[in-house]
Amino acid sequence: MLASTQQILLEIIFWLYFINSIVLIIHEIDSAYRKEWELFKIKGGIASFLVVHLPLLVIVLYGLIEVYAETGIGLIFSLILCFGGFFTFSIHIYFLRKGREEFKSKISKFILFNLLFISLVQFVITIIVLFTPILYHCAFC
């Protein structure tokens, strides 16, 4: 019974990671459209923005491979992606409250709130797998 529960939770984490990655990438497309580098005062325009995001994209996609393989490091990548979602949501809400207009559109807010929601659900399930003793042990098998 526990092995099947673990398997189900690991599959749920995979699909949440997959969906969360897509939402984060969609946010980054929205960010490029809205010239996010100006919001963060990053010099070099779109070129710098792309250079910064290339390794981030590689990390997110590599994490998906590890989560799919059901490795322990995959669970760590899952948490990292969740914290990325929390940070992205928080920093953009901060700027919105400061009166910045870049991400004020309904679609931008929809993306940000979905990123938060998916990250929260993914975080809770990942923590359950990591800190439930029998599930934790099997997750690293």
C-alpha positions in Angstrom: 0.0 0.0 0.0 2.7 2.5 0.9 4.7 1.7 -2.2 1.7 2.5 -4.4 1.0 5.7 -2.4 4.6 6.7 -2.9 4.4 6.0 -6.6 1.2 8.1 -6.9 2.7 11.0 -5.0 5.9 10.9 -7.1 3.8 10.9 -10.3 1.8 13.9 -8.9 5.0 15.7 -8.2 6.2 15.0 -11.8 3.0 16.5 -13.3 3.0 19.4 -10.9 6.7 20.1 -11.8 5.9 19.8 -15.5 2.9 22.2 -15.2 4.8 24.6 -12.9 7.7 24.7 -15.4 5.3 25.6 -18.2 3.7 28.4 -16.2 7.1 29.7 -15.2 8.3 29.7 -18.8 5.1 31.5 -19.9 5.8 34.1 -17.2 9.3 34.5 -18.6 7.8 35.0 -22.1 5.5 37.7 -20.6 8.5 39.1 -18.8 10.4 39.5 -22.1 7.4 41.2 -23.6 7.2 43.6 -20.7 10.9 44.3 -20.7 11.5 43.0 -17.2 15.2 43.9 -17.4 14.1 47.5 -17.0 12.1 46.6 -13.9 15.2 45.0 -12.3 17.6 47.6 -13.8 19.6 44.9 -15.7 21.9 46.5 -18.3 22.2 45.0 -21.7 18.5 44.8 -22.6 17.1 41.6 -24.1 20.5 40.1 -24.6 21.4 40.2 -20.9 17.9 38.9 -20.1 18.3 35.9 -22.3 21.9 35.2 -21.1 20.6 35.2 -17.5 17.6 33.0 -18.3 19.5 30.3 -20.4 21.1 28.6 -17.3 17.8 28.9 -15.4 16.0 27.1 -18.2 18.6 24.4 -18.3 18.3 23.9 -14.5 14.5 23.8 -14.6 14.5 21.2 -17.4 17.2 19.1 -15.9 15.2 19.1 -12.7 12.2 17.7 -14.7 14.4 14.8 -15.8 15.5 14.1 -12.2 11.9 14.3 -11.0 10.8 11.9 -13.7 13.6 9.5 -12.7 12.2 9.7 -9.2 15.6 10.4 -7.6 16.2 12.1 -4.3 17.9 15.0 -6.1 14.7 15.3 -8.2 12.8 16.1 -4.9 15.4 18.8 -4.2 14.8 20.3 -7.6 11.1 20.2 -7.0 11.6 22.3 -3.9 13.9 24.7 -5.7 11.3 25.2 -8.4 8.6 25.8 -5.7 10.8 28.5 -4.1 11.4 30.0 -7.6 7.6 30.2 -7.9 7.2 31.8 -4.5 10.0 34.3 -5.2 8.6 35.2 -8.7 5.1 35.8 -7.3 6.4 37.8 -4.3 8.8 40.1 -6.1 6.2 40.9 -8.8 3.4 41.6 -6.3 5.9 43.8 -4.4 6.5 45.8 -7.6 2.8 46.0 -8.3 2.1 47.4 -4.8 4.8 49.9 -5.4 2.8 51.2 -8.4 4.8 49.5 -11.3 2.6 48.9 -14.3 4.6 46.1 -16.1 2.6 43.1 -14.8 -0.7 44.8 -14.1 -2.7 43.1 -16.9 -5.2 40.4 -16.1 -3.2 37.7 -17.9 0.1 38.6 -16.1 -1.7 38.4 -12.7 -3.4 35.1 -13.8 0.0 33.7 -14.6 1.5 34.9 -11.3 -1.4 33.6 -9.1 -1.3 30.2 -10.9 2.4 30.0 -10.3 1.9 30.6 -6.6 -0.9 28.1 -6.3 0.9 25.3 -8.2 4.1 26.0 -6.3 2.2 25.7 -3.0 0.6 22.4 -3.9 3.8 21.0 -5.3 5.7 22.1 -2.2 3.3 20.4 0.2 3.4 17.1 -1.7 7.2 17.2 -2.0 7.5 17.9 1.7 5.2 15.0 2.5 7.3 12.6 0.4 10.6 13.9 1.9 9.5 13.8 5.5 7.3 10.8 5.7 9.9 8.2 6.9 8.8 5.2 4.7 8.1 7.4 1.7 11.4 9.3 2.3 13.4 6.1 2.3 11.8 4.8 -0.9 12.2 8.1 -2.7 15.9 7.7 -2.6 15.9 4.0 -3.6 
